[in-house]
């Protein structure tokens, strides 16, 4: 009998996050974990394992953290430029 995997599926928004632990059979993929989590997938643009971008078909290992990614709201470089310009003394 194949060993079971325990993985965490997490979805984050500004100032809050929701995490679900799921138990899956060996050989499970990100897609399996997402389906088992029951989390809403509205607005999800990608997936990651421990912060590294991954495909739905990526195999999981015991203890992995699957992250549901949302699209960026602003270009990080442009946001930094705006903050730097606002912080300049007149």
N, C-alpha and C positions, 0 to 999 in steps of 0.2 A: 504494500500500500504506500502511495506517495505521501510525503509529508505535506501538511497544510501550511499555507503562507498567511501571515498576519500583516496587513498593510494599512496605512492610514491614507484616507482620501480627504483632501482639504481644499476648501474654496474660501477665498478671502476678498473682502471689500474694504474700503477705507473705514478704519476704526472697528471692524468686527470680522470674525472668521467662523467658519463652521467646519468641524472635523468629524469624520466617521471612521471607526476601525472596522475592517471587514476581514473575514477569514475565507480564503480561497484555496482551491486545490493547486498542487504544483503544476507549473506550466501556464499559469494564468497570465493574462495580459492587462495592460492599462484599461482596455475596453471592458474587460470582465470586472475589474475593480470599480470602475465608474458606474457600471450597471448595478452592481451589488450595493453601492453606497446609497442609492436613492436620492442623491442630491440633484437639484434642478440644474439643467445645463443651458439655461437661457443666457445668451451672450458669451458663451465659452468659445475662445478662439484657438485654444491649443492645450497641450498637456506637458507636464514635466515630472521627472523623478528626481527628488532632492535638488531642485533648481535647474536641472539640465533638461532642455527641450527633448521631448520624446514623442513617438507616434503611438496611436491607439494599439497597434499590434506589438508594441515592445513588451518583452517578458519581464515579469516582476520577480524580486527576491524577497525573502522574509525580512520584514522590518522596513521596507521601502515606504517613502512618503510620496504619494501621487498628488500633484498640484494641478488644479483646474485653473487655466490662465484666461484672463480677460484681455481684450485689446487695450492698447495704451490710449489714455485720454488726451495726452499731449506729448509732443516730441520732447524727450528728456533734455536734449541739448538746448532747445529753444526755451524750455522752462527755466533752465539754469541761467541762461542769458538774461531773461526777464528779472529773475531774483537778484542777479548781480547788478543790473541797471537800477533797480529799485533801492538797493542798499548803498549806492554811491552817494556820498555827501554832496550837496549842491554848492 
